[in-house]
Amino acid sequence: MAPALLDDTSSAKPRERPASAAAGRARPPGPRGLPLLGCLPAFRRDPLAFLQRTAREHGDVAFFRLGTQNVFLLNDPELIREVLVQRQGLFTKSRGLRRARALLGDGLLTSEGEVHHRHRRLVQPAFHPDRLQGYAEVMVDAALETGRRWRAGESVEVFSEMARITLGVVGTTLFSVEVEEEAQEIGTALTSVLEMFSIMMLPFSGLVERLPLPVVRRFHAARSLLDGRMERLIHERRESGRDSGDLLSMLLLAQDEAGGGLSDREVREEALTLFLAGHETTANALSWTLYLLASNPDCEARLHRELEEVLGGRRPTFADLPRLSWAEHVLAEAIRLYPPAWAIGRSAREALELGGFEVPAGSTVILSAYVTQNDPRYFPHPEVFDPERWQPGPRAERPKFVYFPFGGGARTCIGERFAMMEGVLILATLAQRWRLRLAPGQTVEPMPLINTLRARGGLPLRLEARGAPAP
């Protein structure tokens, strides 16, 4: 059976949402017939609003067209589980990320099949729990350094500040290098790469990327800069023969079952992917967390009480993490509202059935954490910032795949535990000394890029001192 067609001119009326995930598989209403064009401009204009409206009005399986591409939006946790876990072998990365292979090569974000499996196996030891403990001190040091630079009464652009911290953390923990002096240059280059990712989602992107457009020129300059940094690190490490115990050393020294290792090109592509992912997503998660705390003083006051009870003015450590539960709930709730990876795309390798509907081979399937994590069936009053949702008890009992900010299945984000630990420790360190405040009348709007969610126009917040810095 073919699902309902969605078009900007659709006459479908909003239907009452089902009370359960099982009921959510009901056929979406709407006109049937040959797909019409018209959704691409709306999607490009505001993809978050477009996807949310589509799910609300057309149900848990909605079909539409983006240019010439068939697209299915799934908003049912069991169907999301099917795609990410149970039938993952029937899907490849979406067209946009396949095209992004030209930008990042065969890193973990873009590789498929045996290449992905082999690289993940070689990278995994860098994120072992025993190693995370050693990373904690670096994370706290980076946050303390930023906090010491801040001055009460000044305004800071929060994403830039968080990006400086996370860039330093990923440089030190994964590559044993200091990047503080190059932070702005590297951050600008990473932004240019993300801009080009968005171009890759457009029809005829192969033609667009060959045109002398400013965004294309910025990308080529950025990629050259980043490649140069990675090649220099690899060359220096190869020459020294030093095992620093970091990810770069592991990639250079690791061997698979056949005794083969990674080439310099493979190491560079993997390192660039992790550099990008480790820098961008955590910086965005922390930025949204600080914004939400600035907008919710009661939640902020509870965080300050926890920090005083657990830390008593000293710096946080890895051992403190189990007791910083409210800080973790605050971060989890911020990621629910504003997931850095706001959508996951997959392409059907062959024709298949999902939720009673036929999905032709080559169709794109979209799973949107932003849409599902803001669905009132699973999160009552989803627009409300409520870290209590994550307190143990009945409220926290919900289907697994209604919250999937780190993906799922074999492609679950390899750095999930690293990112959550980093977020909690940086938040705890900064919140011990600082409050951040919105300007009167300030409005904030999310700006989705292909694999991240920033604040449009930046996120300026004013600094208020709380007390002396942690020793």
DRENDRENBA-532477 format. One record per residue (C-alpha): residue in three letters; chain; x, y, z. Coordinates in steps of 0.25 Angstrom, whole numbers. Layout:
BEGIN
<resn->ALA; chain->A; X->X; Y->Y; Z->Z>
...
END
This chain:
BEGIN
<resn->MET; chain->A; X->0; Y->0; Z->0>
<resn->ALA; chain->A; X->5; Y->14; Z->-3>
<resn->PRO; chain->A; X->4; Y->24; Z->8>
<resn->ALA; chain->A; X->-2; Y->37; Z->7>
<resn->LEU; chain->A; X->4; Y->48; Z->-1>
<resn->LEU; chain->A; X->9; Y->61; Z->6>
<resn->ASP; chain->A; X->10; Y->73; Z->-2>
<resn->ASP; chain->A; X->10; Y->88; Z->2>
<resn->THR; chain->A; X->-4; Y->89; Z->-4>
<resn->SER; chain->A; X->-9; Y->77; Z->3>
<resn->SER; chain->A; X->-23; Y->78; Z->8>
<resn->ALA; chain->A; X->-21; Y->68; Z->19>
<resn->LYS; chain->A; X->-27; Y->72; Z->33>
<resn->PRO; chain->A; X->-19; Y->70; Z->46>
<resn->ARG; chain->A; X->-24; Y->57; Z->53>
<resn->GLU; chain->A; X->-24; Y->54; Z->67>
<resn->ARG; chain->A; X->-11; Y->47; Z->71>
<resn->PRO; chain->A; X->-12; Y->33; Z->76>
<resn->ALA; chain->A; X->-10; Y->30; Z->91>
<resn->SER; chain->A; X->0; Y->18; Z->88>
<resn->ALA; chain->A; X->12; Y->15; Z->79>
<resn->ALA; chain->A; X->4; Y->3; Z->73>
<resn->ALA; chain->A; X->-8; Y->12; Z->69>
<resn->GLY; chain->A; X->2; Y->22; Z->63>
<resn->ARG; chain->A; X->3; Y->13; Z->51>
<resn->ALA; chain->A; X->-10; Y->17; Z->46>
<resn->ARG; chain->A; X->-10; Y->21; Z->32>
<resn->PRO; chain->A; X->-8; Y->36; Z->30>
<resn->PRO; chain->A; X->-19; Y->44; Z->23>
<resn->GLY; chain->A; X->-17; Y->52; Z->11>
<resn->PRO; chain->A; X->-18; Y->52; Z->-4>
<resn->ARG; chain->A; X->-13; Y->40; Z->-12>
<resn->GLY; chain->A; X->-7; Y->40; Z->-26>
<resn->LEU; chain->A; X->6; Y->43; Z->-33>
<resn->PRO; chain->A; X->15; Y->51; Z->-24>
<resn->LEU; chain->A; X->15; Y->66; Z->-27>
<resn->LEU; chain->A; X->27; Y->76; Z->-25>
<resn->GLY; chain->A; X->26; Y->87; Z->-15>
<resn->CYS; chain->A; X->31; Y->82; Z->-1>
<resn->LEU; chain->A; X->46; Y->85; Z->-4>
<resn->PRO; chain->A; X->45; Y->101; Z->-2>
<resn->ALA; chain->A; X->37; Y->99; Z->11>
<resn->PHE; chain->A; X->47; Y->89; Z->16>
<resn->ARG; chain->A; X->59; Y->98; Z->12>
<resn->ARG; chain->A; X->52; Y->110; Z->19>
<resn->ASP; chain->A; X->50; Y->103; Z->32>
<resn->PRO; chain->A; X->53; Y->88; Z->33>
<resn->LEU; chain->A; X->49; Y->87; Z->48>
<resn->ALA; chain->A; X->35; Y->93; Z->46>
<resn->PHE; chain->A; X->33; Y->85; Z->33>
<resn->LEU; chain->A; X->36; Y->72; Z->39>
<resn->GLN; chain->A; X->28; Y->75; Z->52>
<resn->ARG; chain->A; X->16; Y->79; Z->44>
<resn->THR; chain->A; X->17; Y->67; Z->35>
<resn->ALA; chain->A; X->17; Y->57; Z->47>
<resn->ARG; chain->A; X->6; Y->65; Z->54>
<resn->GLU; chain->A; X->-3; Y->65; Z->42>
<resn->HIS; chain->A; X->0; Y->52; Z->35>
<resn->GLY; chain->A; X->4; Y->42; Z->45>
<resn->ASP; chain->A; X->15; Y->33; Z->49>
<resn->VAL; chain->A; X->18; Y->29; Z->34>
<resn->ALA; chain->A; X->18; Y->41; Z->25>
<resn->PHE; chain->A; X->22; Y->42; Z->10>
<resn->PHE; chain->A; X->26; Y->54; Z->3>
<resn->ARG; chain->A; X->36; Y->58; Z->-8>
<resn->LEU; chain->A; X->48; Y->67; Z->-7>
<resn->GLY; chain->A; X->51; Y->70; Z->-22>
<resn->THR; chain->A; X->51; Y->57; Z->-29>
<resn->GLN; chain->A; X->54; Y->49; Z->-16>
<resn->ASN; chain->A; X->44; Y->40; Z->-9>
<resn->VAL; chain->A; X->44; Y->43; Z->6>
<resn->PHE; chain->A; X->38; Y->35; Z->17>
<resn->LEU; chain->A; X->37; Y->42; Z->31>
<resn->LEU; chain->A; X->36; Y->32; Z->43>
<resn->ASN; chain->A; X->31; Y->36; Z->56>
<resn->ASP; chain->A; X->28; Y->23; Z->63>
<resn->PRO; chain->A; X->38; Y->17; Z->73>
<resn->GLU; chain->A; X->36; Y->3; Z->68>
<resn->LEU; chain->A; X->38; Y->7; Z->53>
<resn->ILE; chain->A; X->51; Y->15; Z->58>
<resn->ARG; chain->A; X->56; Y->3; Z->64>
<resn->GLU; chain->A; X->54; Y->-5; Z->52>
<resn->VAL; chain->A; X->62; Y->4; Z->43>
<resn->LEU; chain->A; X->73; Y->6; Z->53>
<resn->VAL; chain->A; X->74; Y->-8; Z->59>
<resn->GLN; chain->A; X->66; Y->-19; Z->54>
<resn->ARG; chain->A; X->67; Y->-17; Z->39>
<resn->GLN; chain->A; X->79; Y->-7; Z->39>
<resn->GLY; chain->A; X->85; Y->-16; Z->28>
<resn->LEU; chain->A; X->74; Y->-12; Z->18>
<resn->PHE; chain->A; X->79; Y->3; Z->19>
<resn->THR; chain->A; X->91; Y->11; Z->16>
<resn->LYS; chain->A; X->94; Y->25; Z->20>
<resn->SER; chain->A; X->85; Y->36; Z->13>
<resn->ARG; chain->A; X->89; Y->43; Z->0>
<resn->GLY; chain->A; X->94; Y->55; Z->7>
<resn->LEU; chain->A; X->104; Y->47; Z->16>
<resn->ARG; chain->A; X->108; Y->39; Z->4>
<resn->ARG; chain->A; X->111; Y->52; Z->-3>
<resn->ALA; chain->A; X->119; Y->57; Z->9>
<resn->ARG; chain->A; X->129; Y->45; Z->7>
<resn->ALA; chain->A; X->135; Y->55; Z->-3>
<resn->LEU; chain->A; X->137; Y->64; Z->9>
<resn->LEU; chain->A; X->141; Y->55; Z->20>
<resn->GLY; chain->A; X->145; Y->42; Z->13>
<resn->ASP; chain->A; X->142; Y->29; Z->19>
<resn->GLY; chain->A; X->142; Y->33; Z->34>
<resn->LEU; chain->A; X->132; Y->27; Z->44>
<resn->LEU; chain->A; X->121; Y->37; Z->40>
<resn->THR; chain->A; X->121; Y->34; Z->25>
<resn->SER; chain->A; X->127; Y->20; Z->23>
<resn->GLU; chain->A; X->118; Y->7; Z->21>
<resn->GLY; chain->A; X->119; Y->-8; Z->23>
<resn->GLU; chain->A; X->132; Y->-14; Z->26>
<resn->VAL; chain->A; X->140; Y->-1; Z->25>
<resn->HIS; chain->A; X->131; Y->5; Z->36>
<resn->HIS; chain->A; X->132; Y->-8; Z->45>
<resn->ARG; chain->A; X->147; Y->-9; Z->44>
<resn->HIS; chain->A; X->149; Y->6; Z->47>
<resn->ARG; chain->A; X->140; Y->6; Z->59>
<resn->ARG; chain->A; X->147; Y->-6; Z->65>
<resn->LEU; chain->A; X->160; Y->1; Z->64>
<resn->VAL; chain->A; X->155; Y->14; Z->69>
<resn->GLN; chain->A; X->146; Y->8; Z->81>
<resn->PRO; chain->A; X->158; Y->6; Z->91>
<resn->ALA; chain->A; X->160; Y->21; Z->92>
<resn->PHE; chain->A; X->146; Y->22; Z->98>
<resn->HIS; chain->A; X->148; Y->11; Z->108>
<resn->PRO; chain->A; X->142; Y->15; Z->122>
<resn->ASP; chain->A; X->156; Y->13; Z->128>
<resn->ARG; chain->A; X->161; Y->24; Z->118>
<resn->LEU; chain->A; X->149; Y->33; Z->121>
<resn->GLN; chain->A; X->154; Y->35; Z->135>
<resn->GLY; chain->A; X->167; Y->41; Z->130>
<resn->TYR; chain->A; X->160; Y->51; Z->121>
<resn->ALA; chain->A; X->152; Y->57; Z->132>
<resn->GLU; chain->A; X->163; Y->65; Z->137>
<resn->VAL; chain->A; X->166; Y->71; Z->124>
<resn->MET; chain->A; X->151; Y->75; Z->122>
<resn->VAL; chain->A; X->150; Y->82; Z->136>
<resn->ASP; chain->A; X->164; Y->89; Z->133>
<resn->ALA; chain->A; X->158; Y->95; Z->120>
<resn->ALA; chain->A; X->145; Y->100; Z->126>
<resn->LEU; chain->A; X->153; Y->106; Z->138>
<resn->GLU; chain->A; X->162; Y->114; Z->128>
<resn->THR; chain->A; X->150; Y->119; Z->121>
<resn->GLY; chain->A; X->143; Y->123; Z->134>
<resn->ARG; chain->A; X->155; Y->131; Z->138>
<resn->ARG; chain->A; X->155; Y->139; Z->125>
<resn->TRP; chain->A; X->140; Y->143; Z->128>
<resn->ARG; chain->A; X->137; Y->157; Z->134>
<resn->ALA; chain->A; X->124; Y->160; Z->142>
<resn->GLY; chain->A; X->115; Y->169; Z->134>
<resn->GLU; chain->A; X->121; Y->165; Z->120>
<resn->SER; chain->A; X->113; Y->158; Z->110>
<resn->VAL; chain->A; X->119; Y->146; Z->103>
<resn->GLU; chain->A; X->115; Y->138; Z->90>
<resn->VAL; chain->A; X->112; Y->125; Z->97>
<resn->PHE; chain->A; X->114; Y->116; Z->85>
<resn->SER; chain->A; X->128; Y->122; Z->82>
<resn->GLU; chain->A; X->132; Y->120; Z->97>
<resn->MET; chain->A; X->127; Y->106; Z->98>
<resn->ALA; chain->A; X->133; Y->103; Z->84>
<resn->ARG; chain->A; X->147; Y->108; Z->90>
<resn->ILE; chain->A; X->146; Y->99; Z->101>
<resn->THR; chain->A; X->141; Y->86; Z->94>
<resn->LEU; chain->A; X->152; Y->89; Z->83>
<resn->GLY; chain->A; X->163; Y->89; Z->94>
<resn->VAL; chain->A; X->157; Y->76; Z->100>
<resn->VAL; chain->A; X->157; Y->68; Z->87>
<resn->GLY; chain->A; X->170; Y->73; Z->83>
<resn->THR; chain->A; X->177; Y->69; Z->96>
<resn->THR; chain->A; X->169; Y->56; Z->99>
<resn->LEU; chain->A; X->169; Y->50; Z->85>
<resn->PHE; chain->A; X->181; Y->56; Z->79>
<resn->SER; chain->A; X->190; Y->61; Z->91>
<resn->VAL; chain->A; X->192; Y->75; Z->85>
<resn->GLU; chain->A; X->189; Y->89; Z->90>
<resn->VAL; chain->A; X->179; Y->96; Z->80>
<resn->GLU; chain->A; X->176; Y->108; Z->88>
<resn->GLU; chain->A; X->184; Y->118; Z->80>
<resn->GLU; chain->A; X->177; Y->112; Z->67>
<resn->ALA; chain->A; X->163; Y->111; Z->73>
<resn->GLN; chain->A; X->157; Y->122; Z->65>
<resn->GLU; chain->A; X->163; Y->118; Z->52>
<resn->ILE; chain->A; X->160; Y->104; Z->53>
<resn->GLY; chain->A; X->146; Y->107; Z->58>
<resn->THR; chain->A; X->143; Y->116; Z->46>
<resn->ALA; chain->A; X->148; Y->105; Z->37>
<resn->LEU; chain->A; X->139; Y->94; Z->43>
<resn->THR; chain->A; X->127; Y->104; Z->41>
<resn->SER; chain->A; X->131; Y->105; Z->26>
<resn->VAL; chain->A; X->131; Y->90; Z->25>
<resn->LEU; chain->A; X->117; Y->89; Z->32>
<resn->GLU; chain->A; X->112; Y->100; Z->22>
<resn->MET; chain->A; X->116; Y->91; Z->11>
<resn->PHE; chain->A; X->109; Y->79; Z->17>
<resn->SER; chain->A; X->96; Y->87; Z->15>
<resn->ILE; chain->A; X->99; Y->89; Z->1>
<resn->MET; chain->A; X->101; Y->74; Z->-1>
<resn->MET; chain->A; X->86; Y->72; Z->3>
<resn->LEU; chain->A; X->81; Y->80; Z->-9>
<resn->PRO; chain->A; X->77; Y->74; Z->-23>
<resn->PHE; chain->A; X->88; Y->75; Z->-33>
<resn->SER; chain->A; X->99; Y->77; Z->-22>
<resn->GLY; chain->A; X->109; Y->71; Z->-30>
<resn->LEU; chain->A; X->108; Y->82; Z->-40>
<resn->VAL; chain->A; X->107; Y->93; Z->-29>
<resn->GLU; chain->A; X->120; Y->89; Z->-22>
<resn->ARG; chain->A; X->128; Y->91; Z->-35>
<resn->LEU; chain->A; X->123; Y->106; Z->-37>
<resn->PRO; chain->A; X->131; Y->117; Z->-32>
<resn->LEU; chain->A; X->122; Y->121; Z->-21>
<resn->PRO; chain->A; X->126; Y->127; Z->-8>
<resn->VAL; chain->A; X->122; Y->115; Z->1>
<resn->VAL; chain->A; X->129; Y->106; Z->-8>
<resn->ARG; chain->A; X->142; Y->114; Z->-8>
<resn->ARG; chain->A; X->141; Y->115; Z->7>
<resn->PHE; chain->A; X->140; Y->100; Z->8>
<resn->HIS; chain->A; X->152; Y->97; Z->0>
<resn->ALA; chain->A; X->160; Y->107; Z->8>
<resn->ALA; chain->A; X->155; Y->101; Z->21>
<resn->ARG; chain->A; X->157; Y->86; Z->16>
<resn->SER; chain->A; X->171; Y->90; Z->12>
<resn->LEU; chain->A; X->174; Y->96; Z->26>
<resn->LEU; chain->A; X->168; Y->84; Z->33>
<resn->ASP; chain->A; X->175; Y->74; Z->25>
<resn->GLY; chain->A; X->188; Y->81; Z->27>
<resn->ARG; chain->A; X->187; Y->81; Z->42>
<resn->MET; chain->A; X->184; Y->66; Z->42>
<resn->GLU; chain->A; X->195; Y->63; Z->32>
<resn->ARG; chain->A; X->205; Y->70; Z->41>
<resn->LEU; chain->A; X->200; Y->63; Z->54>
<resn->ILE; chain->A; X->201; Y->49; Z->47>
<resn->HIS; chain->A; X->215; Y->52; Z->41>
<resn->GLU; chain->A; X->220; Y->57; Z->54>
<resn->ARG; chain->A; X->215; Y->45; Z->62>
<resn->ARG; chain->A; X->220; Y->35; Z->51>
<resn->GLU; chain->A; X->234; Y->42; Z->52>
<resn->SER; chain->A; X->235; Y->42; Z->67>
<resn->GLY; chain->A; X->230; Y->27; Z->68>
<resn->ARG; chain->A; X->223; Y->32; Z->81>
<resn->ASP; chain->A; X->211; Y->25; Z->87>
<resn->SER; chain->A; X->204; Y->36; Z->94>
<resn->GLY; chain->A; X->192; Y->27; Z->98>
<resn->ASP; chain->A; X->182; Y->36; Z->91>
<resn->LEU; chain->A; X->173; Y->33; Z->79>
<resn->LEU; chain->A; X->184; Y->37; Z->69>
<resn->SER; chain->A; X->194; Y->27; Z->74>
<resn->MET; chain->A; X->183; Y->16; Z->74>
<resn->LEU; chain->A; X->180; Y->19; Z->60>
<resn->LEU; chain->A; X->194; Y->19; Z->56>
<resn->LEU; chain->A; X->198; Y->6; Z->63>
<resn->ALA; chain->A; X->185; Y->-2; Z->62>
<resn->GLN; chain->A; X->185; Y->-14; Z->54>
<resn->ASP; chain->A; X->173; Y->-23; Z->50>
<resn->GLU; chain->A; X->172; Y->-38; Z->50>
<resn->ALA; chain->A; X->180; Y->-39; Z->37>
<resn->GLY; chain->A; X->191; Y->-31; Z->43>
<resn->GLY; chain->A; X->188; Y->-19; Z->34>
<resn->GLY; chain->A; X->187; Y->-4; Z->39>
<resn->LEU; chain->A; X->181; Y->9; Z->34>
<resn->SER; chain->A; X->188; Y->17; Z->23>
<resn->ASP; chain->A; X->191; Y->31; Z->26>
<resn->ARG; chain->A; X->179; Y->35; Z->18>
<resn->GLU; chain->A; X->170; Y->27; Z->26>
<resn->VAL; chain->A; X->176; Y->32; Z->39>
<resn->ARG; chain->A; X->174; Y->46; Z->34>
<resn->GLU; chain->A; X->159; Y->44; Z->30>
<resn->GLU; chain->A; X->156; Y->37; Z->43>
<resn->ALA; chain->A; X->163; Y->48; Z->51>
<resn->LEU; chain->A; X->156; Y->59; Z->44>
<resn->THR; chain->A; X->142; Y->53; Z->46>
<resn->LEU; chain->A; X->145; Y->51; Z->61>
<resn->PHE; chain->A; X->150; Y->65; Z->62>
<resn->LEU; chain->A; X->138; Y->71; Z->55>
<resn->ALA; chain->A; X->128; Y->62; Z->63>
<resn->GLY; chain->A; X->135; Y->64; Z->77>
<resn->HIS; chain->A; X->136; Y->79; Z->75>
<resn->GLU; chain->A; X->122; Y->83; Z->69>
<resn->THR; chain->A; X->112; Y->74; Z->76>
<resn->THR; chain->A; X->116; Y->76; Z->90>
<resn->ALA; chain->A; X->118; Y->91; Z->88>
<resn->ASN; chain->A; X->104; Y->92; Z->83>
<resn->ALA; chain->A; X->98; Y->83; Z->95>
<resn->LEU; chain->A; X->105; Y->92; Z->105>
<resn->SER; chain->A; X->101; Y->105; Z->98>
<resn->TRP; chain->A; X->86; Y->101; Z->98>
<resn->THR; chain->A; X->87; Y->96; Z->113>
<resn->LEU; chain->A; X->93; Y->109; Z->118>
<resn->TYR; chain->A; X->82; Y->117; Z->110>
<resn->LEU; chain->A; X->71; Y->108; Z->116>
<resn->LEU; chain->A; X->77; Y->110; Z->130>
<resn->ALA; chain->A; X->77; Y->125; Z->128>
<resn->SER; chain->A; X->62; Y->124; Z->124>
<resn->ASN; chain->A; X->58; Y->115; Z->136>
<resn->PRO; chain->A; X->64; Y->121; Z->149>
<resn->ASP; chain->A; X->57; Y->110; Z->158>
<resn->CYS; chain->A; X->65; Y->99; Z->150>
<resn->GLU; chain->A; X->77; Y->107; Z->151>
<resn->ALA; chain->A; X->76; Y->109; Z->166>
<resn->ARG; chain->A; X->74; Y->94; Z->168>
<resn->LEU; chain->A; X->87; Y->92; Z->160>
<resn->HIS; chain->A; X->94; Y->102; Z->169>
<resn->ARG; chain->A; X->89; Y->94; Z->182>
<resn->GLU; chain->A; X->94; Y->81; Z->176>
<resn->LEU; chain->A; X->108; Y->87; Z->173>
<resn->GLU; chain->A; X->109; Y->93; Z->187>
<resn->GLU; chain->A; X->105; Y->79; Z->193>
<resn->VAL; chain->A; X->114; Y->70; Z->185>
<resn->LEU; chain->A; X->126; Y->79; Z->182>
<resn->GLY; chain->A; X->126; Y->89; Z->193>
<resn->GLY; chain->A; X->134; Y->99; Z->185>
<resn->ARG; chain->A; X->145; Y->89; Z->180>
<resn->ARG; chain->A; X->147; Y->85; Z->165>
<resn->PRO; chain->A; X->138; Y->74; Z->160>
<resn->THR; chain->A; X->145; Y->60; Z->157>
<resn->PHE; chain->A; X->141; Y->47; Z->150>
<resn->ALA; chain->A; X->137; Y->41; Z->163>
<resn->ASP; chain->A; X->127; Y->52; Z->165>
<resn->LEU; chain->A; X->119; Y->48; Z->153>
<resn->PRO; chain->A; X->109; Y->39; Z->160>
<resn->ARG; chain->A; X->105; Y->49; Z->170>
<resn->LEU; chain->A; X->103; Y->60; Z->160>
<resn->SER; chain->A; X->90; Y->55; Z->156>
<resn->TRP; chain->A; X->82; Y->68; Z->154>
<resn->ALA; chain->A; X->93; Y->73; Z->145>
<resn->GLU; chain->A; X->92; Y->61; Z->136>
<resn->HIS; chain->A; X->77; Y->62; Z->136>
<resn->VAL; chain->A; X->78; Y->77; Z->132>
<resn->LEU; chain->A; X->87; Y->73; Z->120>
<resn->ALA; chain->A; X->78; Y->61; Z->116>
<resn->GLU; chain->A; X->66; Y->71; Z->116>
<resn->ALA; chain->A; X->74; Y->81; Z->108>
<resn->ILE; chain->A; X->78; Y->70; Z->98>
<resn->ARG; chain->A; X->63; Y->66; Z->97>
<resn->LEU; chain->A; X->58; Y->80; Z->93>
<resn->TYR; chain->A; X->70; Y->83; Z->84>
<resn->PRO; chain->A; X->77; Y->70; Z->80>
<resn->PRO; chain->A; X->90; Y->74; Z->72>
<resn->ALA; chain->A; X->87; Y->62; Z->63>
<resn->TRP; chain->A; X->73; Y->67; Z->60>
<resn->ALA; chain->A; X->70; Y->57; Z->49>
<resn->ILE; chain->A; X->76; Y->43; Z->43>
<resn->GLY; chain->A; X->75; Y->40; Z->29>
<resn->ARG; chain->A; X->75; Y->26; Z->23>
<resn->SER; chain->A; X->74; Y->21; Z->9>
<resn->ALA; chain->A; X->66; Y->8; Z->6>
<resn->ARG; chain->A; X->76; Y->-2; Z->-1>
<resn->GLU; chain->A; X->63; Y->-10; Z->-7>
<resn->ALA; chain->A; X->48; Y->-9; Z->-7>
<resn->LEU; chain->A; X->43; Y->-12; Z->7>
<resn->GLU; chain->A; X->31; Y->-10; Z->16>
<resn->LEU; chain->A; X->30; Y->-1; Z->28>
<resn->GLY; chain->A; X->18; Y->1; Z->37>
<resn->GLY; chain->A; X->9; Y->-6; Z->26>
<resn->PHE; chain->A; X->14; Y->3; Z->15>
<resn->GLU; chain->A; X->23; Y->0; Z->3>
<resn->VAL; chain->A; X->36; Y->7; Z->2>
<resn->PRO; chain->A; X->42; Y->7; Z->-11>
<resn->ALA; chain->A; X->57; Y->4; Z->-13>
<resn->GLY; chain->A; X->65; Y->17; Z->-12>
<resn->SER; chain->A; X->55; Y->24; Z->-4>
<resn->THR; chain->A; X->60; Y->33; Z->8>
<resn->VAL; chain->A; X->55; Y->30; Z->22>
<resn->ILE; chain->A; X->56; Y->41; Z->32>
<resn->LEU; chain->A; X->56; Y->39; Z->47>
<resn->SER; chain->A; X->56; Y->52; Z->54>
<resn->ALA; chain->A; X->60; Y->53; Z->69>
<resn->TYR; chain->A; X->55; Y->67; Z->69>
<resn->VAL; chain->A; X->41; Y->63; Z->65>
<resn->THR; chain->A; X->40; Y->50; Z->73>
<resn->GLN; chain->A; X->46; Y->56; Z->86>
<resn->ASN; chain->A; X->36; Y->68; Z->85>
<resn->ASP; chain->A; X->24; Y->58; Z->83>
<resn->PRO; chain->A; X->14; Y->61; Z->94>
<resn->ARG; chain->A; X->10; Y->46; Z->94>
<resn->TYR; chain->A; X->23; Y->43; Z->100>
<resn->PHE; chain->A; X->27; Y->56; Z->107>
<resn->PRO; chain->A; X->15; Y->63; Z->112>
<resn->HIS; chain->A; X->16; Y->78; Z->110>
<resn->PRO; chain->A; X->29; Y->76; Z->102>
<resn->GLU; chain->A; X->32; Y->91; Z->100>
<resn->VAL; chain->A; X->34; Y->92; Z->115>
<resn->PHE; chain->A; X->49; Y->90; Z->120>
<resn->ASP; chain->A; X->46; Y->80; Z->131>
<resn->PRO; chain->A; X->59; Y->72; Z->136>
<resn->GLU; chain->A; X->49; Y->65; Z->146>
<resn->ARG; chain->A; X->46; Y->56; Z->134>
<resn->TRP; chain->A; X->59; Y->49; Z->136>
<resn->GLN; chain->A; X->57; Y->46; Z->150>
<resn->PRO; chain->A; X->56; Y->31; Z->153>
<resn->GLY; chain->A; X->41; Y->27; Z->154>
<resn->PRO; chain->A; X->29; Y->25; Z->145>
<resn->ARG; chain->A; X->31; Y->38; Z->138>
<resn->ALA; chain->A; X->44; Y->33; Z->133>
<resn->GLU; chain->A; X->38; Y->20; Z->127>
<resn->ARG; chain->A; X->36; Y->22; Z->112>
<resn->PRO; chain->A; X->39; Y->14; Z->100>
<resn->LYS; chain->A; X->54; Y->14; Z->97>
<resn->PHE; chain->A; X->54; Y->20; Z->83>
<resn->VAL; chain->A; X->46; Y->33; Z->87>
<resn->TYR; chain->A; X->59; Y->38; Z->91>
<resn->PHE; chain->A; X->71; Y->35; Z->82>
<resn->PRO; chain->A; X->80; Y->48; Z->81>
<resn->PHE; chain->A; X->92; Y->38; Z->79>
<resn->GLY; chain->A; X->85; Y->29; Z->69>
<resn->GLY; chain->A; X->84; Y->14; Z->71>
<resn->GLY; chain->A; X->89; Y->1; Z->67>
<resn->ALA; chain->A; X->102; Y->-2; Z->61>
<resn->ARG; chain->A; X->104; Y->13; Z->57>
<resn->THR; chain->A; X->101; Y->18; Z->71>
<resn->CYS; chain->A; X->110; Y->30; Z->74>
<resn->ILE; chain->A; X->124; Y->24; Z->78>
<resn->GLY; chain->A; X->126; Y->36; Z->87>
<resn->GLU; chain->A; X->113; Y->36; Z->95>
<resn->ARG; chain->A; X->119; Y->34; Z->108>
<resn->PHE; chain->A; X->130; Y->43; Z->106>
<resn->ALA; chain->A; X->120; Y->54; Z->101>
<resn->MET; chain->A; X->111; Y->53; Z->114>
<resn->MET; chain->A; X->123; Y->53; Z->123>
<resn->GLU; chain->A; X->129; Y->65; Z->117>
<resn->GLY; chain->A; X->116; Y->72; Z->117>
<resn->VAL; chain->A; X->113; Y->70; Z->132>
<resn->LEU; chain->A; X->127; Y->73; Z->136>
<resn->ILE; chain->A; X->128; Y->86; Z->128>
<resn->LEU; chain->A; X->114; Y->90; Z->133>
<resn->ALA; chain->A; X->117; Y->87; Z->147>
<resn->THR; chain->A; X->131; Y->95; Z->146>
<resn->LEU; chain->A; X->125; Y->107; Z->140>
<resn->ALA; chain->A; X->112; Y->108; Z->148>
<resn->GLN; chain->A; X->120; Y->108; Z->161>
<resn->ARG; chain->A; X->124; Y->122; Z->158>
<resn->TRP; chain->A; X->115; Y->128; Z->148>
<resn->ARG; chain->A; X->101; Y->130; Z->144>
<resn->LEU; chain->A; X->97; Y->134; Z->130>
<resn->ARG; chain->A; X->86; Y->143; Z->127>
<resn->LEU; chain->A; X->77; Y->147; Z->114>
<resn->ALA; chain->A; X->76; Y->161; Z->110>
<resn->PRO; chain->A; X->62; Y->167; Z->112>
<resn->GLY; chain->A; X->53; Y->163; Z->100>
<resn->GLN; chain->A; X->64; Y->154; Z->94>
<resn->THR; chain->A; X->58; Y->143; Z->85>
<resn->VAL; chain->A; X->66; Y->131; Z->81>
<resn->GLU; chain->A; X->63; Y->122; Z->69>
<resn->PRO; chain->A; X->69; Y->109; Z->65>
<resn->MET; chain->A; X->77; Y->108; Z->52>
<resn->PRO; chain->A; X->78; Y->94; Z->47>
<resn->LEU; chain->A; X->90; Y->90; Z->39>
<resn->ILE; chain->A; X->92; Y->76; Z->33>
<resn->ASN; chain->A; X->97; Y->69; Z->45>
<resn->THR; chain->A; X->96; Y->80; Z->56>
<resn->LEU; chain->A; X->86; Y->90; Z->62>
<resn->ARG; chain->A; X->92; Y->104; Z->66>
<resn->ALA; chain->A; X->85; Y->117; Z->70>
<resn->ARG; chain->A; X->82; Y->126; Z->58>
<resn->GLY; chain->A; X->91; Y->138; Z->59>
<resn->GLY; chain->A; X->98; Y->133; Z->71>
<resn->LEU; chain->A; X->95; Y->133; Z->86>
<resn->PRO; chain->A; X->99; Y->145; Z->94>
<resn->LEU; chain->A; X->97; Y->144; Z->109>
<resn->ARG; chain->A; X->101; Y->153; Z->120>
<resn->LEU; chain->A; X->111; Y->148; Z->131>
<resn->GLU; chain->A; X->108; Y->149; Z->146>
<resn->ALA; chain->A; X->118; Y->144; Z->156>
<resn->ARG; chain->A; X->114; Y->135; Z->167>
<resn->GLY; chain->A; X->126; Y->133; Z->176>
<resn->ALA; chain->A; X->141; Y->130; Z->176>
<resn->PRO; chain->A; X->147; Y->121; Z->165>
<resn->ALA; chain->A; X->149; Y->106; Z->169>
<resn->PRO; chain->A; X->163; Y->103; Z->173>
END
